[in-house]
Amino acid sequence: MSISVKNLSKHYDKQKAVDSISFEARPGRILGFLGPNGAGKSTTMRMLTGYLEPTSGEAEISGKNILSDAIEAKKHIGYLPENTPLYADMYVKEFLNFVGQTYKLANLPARIDEVIKMVGLTPEQHKKIGTLSKGYRQRVGLAQAIIHNPAVLILDEPTSGLDPNQLVDIRQLIKTLGAAKTVVISTHIMQEVEAICDDIIIISKGKIVAKDSLEGLKKMHQQQALEDIFRKLTA
């Protein structure tokens, strides 16, 4: 398994933001991490990437413990946070060069060109990041997440705030990337899950309330719409 999570918890005093969750994510399948706002989605993503230390439990990325073997584990992760931290005064290529250098990538100029083409940034590649639309800034965020060709992609609300055309493009890109990688997407958008995810975890109040393939979940609930299943499980 590319991602293995066992009894992972994050508590803030008496509040249990994430309450002893366990799951696995496999290569070649896109896992949708679905839940209402405040359910513990982003907290889980931050623990998986090593940005936030869990209260208890453990997470492994490609067999490496995210706490005890953090540097090795993070080499396998590409991360797109909900609010992508980009340097607005940098040019697109300049920023990707900066990120690529932190990974000490060989043949970096060729890799930058490859990633720019892959995420559809070619028309904007010579512009400053601050002048780009939200959709193109999101593409820059995806480009930095995949520049080192990680085995695992963790995307937190990757299409938040995009217009309908941008949504289609970014979802297709994620689906393409998911064919060769383990992808986890945190979202509260039902249509997004149905459009691109193979497996689903529904989290509510810090606990996993459902965990199955999209087909399996619908079959279990008599082919109800995902939105109805979600509403019933998170009420």
C-alpha positions in Angstrom: 0.0 0.0 0.0 1.3 3.5 -0.8 -0.6 5.0 2.2 -1.3 3.1 5.4 -3.0 4.8 8.3 -3.6 3.1 11.7 -5.6 4.6 14.6 -4.6 8.1 13.6 -5.9 10.8 16.0 -5.5 14.5 16.6 -6.9 16.1 19.7 -7.0 19.7 20.8 -7.6 19.6 24.5 -11.0 17.7 24.7 -11.9 18.3 21.1 -11.2 15.2 18.9 -10.6 16.7 15.4 -9.6 13.3 14.1 -10.6 10.3 16.2 -8.7 7.0 15.7 -9.1 6.5 11.9 -7.5 3.7 9.9 -7.5 3.3 6.1 -5.2 2.4 3.1 -4.8 3.9 -0.3 -3.6 2.0 -3.3 -1.6 2.9 -6.5 -3.6 3.5 -9.6 -6.8 4.4 -7.6 -8.0 7.8 -6.6 -9.3 8.0 -3.0 -11.9 10.6 -2.3 -11.8 11.9 1.3 -15.3 13.3 1.7 -16.8 15.1 4.6 -18.6 18.3 5.7 -16.7 21.4 6.7 -15.0 20.8 10.1 -15.1 17.0 9.8 -11.4 16.5 10.0 -10.4 16.3 6.3 -7.7 18.9 6.2 -6.3 17.9 9.6 -5.9 14.3 8.3 -4.2 15.6 5.1 -1.8 17.7 7.2 -0.9 14.7 9.4 -0.4 12.5 6.3 2.1 15.0 4.9 4.0 15.5 8.2 2.9 19.2 8.6 0.9 18.3 11.7 2.0 15.8 14.4 -0.7 13.3 15.4 -1.8 12.9 19.0 -1.6 9.1 18.5 -1.5 6.5 15.8 0.7 6.3 12.8 0.8 6.9 9.0 3.2 5.3 6.5 3.9 6.6 3.0 5.4 4.0 0.6 6.5 2.1 3.7 8.1 5.0 5.4 6.7 6.3 8.7 5.8 10.0 8.4 7.2 10.8 11.8 10.2 8.6 12.5 11.4 8.5 8.8 10.0 11.9 7.8 12.6 13.0 5.2 12.3 9.7 3.3 8.5 9.6 3.5 8.2 13.2 2.2 10.3 12.4 -0.9 7.4 10.2 -2.0 4.7 12.9 -1.4 3.4 15.6 -3.7 1.1 18.0 -1.7 -1.4 20.6 -2.8 -2.8 22.4 0.3 -6.2 24.0 0.2 -4.7 27.5 0.0 -1.7 26.9 -2.3 1.3 28.9 -1.0 2.8 30.5 -4.1 5.3 33.3 -4.5 3.2 35.9 -6.4 6.3 37.9 -7.5 8.0 34.9 -9.0 7.6 33.9 -12.7 6.1 30.4 -13.3 9.4 28.9 -14.5 11.4 30.6 -11.8 9.1 29.2 -9.1 9.2 25.7 -10.5 13.0 25.9 -10.7 13.1 27.0 -7.1 11.0 24.0 -6.0 12.9 21.6 -8.3 16.2 22.7 -6.7 15.0 21.8 -3.2 14.5 18.3 -4.5 17.9 18.3 -6.2 16.4 17.2 -9.4 18.7 16.2 -12.3 18.0 17.8 -15.7 15.7 20.3 -14.1 15.0 22.6 -17.1 13.7 19.6 -19.1 11.5 18.4 -16.2 10.1 21.9 -15.8 9.1 22.0 -19.4 7.6 18.6 -19.1 5.5 19.5 -16.1 4.4 22.8 -17.6 3.1 21.0 -20.6 1.5 18.3 -18.5 -0.6 20.7 -16.4 -1.5 23.0 -19.3 0.6 26.0 -18.3 2.3 26.5 -21.6 0.4 29.7 -22.6 1.2 31.3 -19.1 4.7 29.9 -18.5 6.5 33.3 -18.9 4.2 35.3 -16.6 4.4 36.2 -13.0 2.3 34.0 -10.7 0.5 37.0 -9.2 -0.9 38.0 -12.7 -2.5 34.5 -13.2 -6.1 33.6 -12.8 -7.1 31.3 -10.0 -7.3 28.3 -12.4 -3.8 28.8 -13.7 -2.4 29.4 -10.1 -4.0 26.1 -9.2 -2.1 24.5 -12.2 1.1 26.0 -10.8 0.3 24.4 -7.4 -0.2 21.0 -9.1 3.0 21.5 -11.1 5.0 22.0 -7.9 3.3 19.0 -6.3 4.3 16.6 -9.2 7.7 18.1 -10.3 9.7 15.5 -8.4 7.4 12.7 -9.8 6.1 11.5 -6.4 4.4 8.2 -5.9 1.7 9.7 -3.7 -0.3 12.9 -4.4 -2.3 14.5 -1.6 -4.7 17.2 -2.8 -6.7 19.2 -0.4 -9.8 20.8 -2.1 -8.0 21.0 -5.4 -10.8 22.6 -7.4 -12.2 25.0 -4.8 -13.2 28.3 -6.4 -12.6 27.2 -10.1 -15.0 28.1 -12.9 -16.8 25.2 -14.8 -14.2 25.1 -17.6 -11.3 25.0 -15.2 -13.1 22.3 -13.2 -13.2 20.0 -16.1 -9.6 20.5 -17.0 -8.2 20.1 -13.5 -10.3 17.0 -12.8 -9.1 15.4 -16.1 -5.6 16.1 -15.1 -6.0 14.6 -11.7 -7.6 11.5 -13.3 -4.7 11.2 -15.7 -2.2 11.5 -12.8 -4.1 8.9 -10.8 -3.5 6.2 -13.3 0.1 5.9 -12.3 0.1 7.2 -8.7 -1.8 6.9 -5.4 -4.0 10.0 -5.2 -6.0 11.2 -2.1 -8.4 14.1 -2.7 -10.0 15.9 0.2 -13.3 17.5 -0.9 -16.9 18.3 0.1 -18.0 18.4 -3.6 -20.1 15.3 -4.4 -19.9 15.7 -8.2 -16.1 15.8 -7.9 -16.0 12.4 -6.1 -18.4 10.8 -8.7 -16.4 12.3 -11.6 -12.9 11.1 -10.6 -12.7 8.9 -7.5 -12.5 5.1 -7.4 -12.7 4.7 -3.6 -14.4 6.8 -1.0 -14.0 7.5 2.7 -16.7 9.6 4.4 -15.6 11.3 7.6 -17.9 13.0 10.0 -17.0 14.6 13.4 -13.5 13.1 13.2 -14.7 9.5 12.6 -14.8 7.4 9.4 -18.5 6.5 8.8 -18.0 4.8 5.4 -15.2 3.3 3.5 -15.6 1.5 0.2 -15.4 1.7 -3.6 -17.8 4.1 -5.2 -19.7 1.2 -6.7 -19.6 -0.7 -3.4 -21.0 2.2 -1.4 -23.9 2.7 -3.8 -24.7 -1.0 -3.9 -24.7 -1.1 -0.1 -27.2 1.8 -0.1 -29.6 0.5 -2.8 -28.1 2.7 -5.6 -29.0 5.9 -3.8 -27.4 9.1 -5.1 -24.1 9.8 -3.4 -25.4 13.1 -2.0 -28.3 11.2 -0.2 -25.9 8.6 1.2 -23.6 11.4 2.4 -26.4 13.3 4.0 -27.7 10.2 5.8 -24.2 9.2 7.1 -23.2 12.7 8.3 -26.4 13.8 9.8 
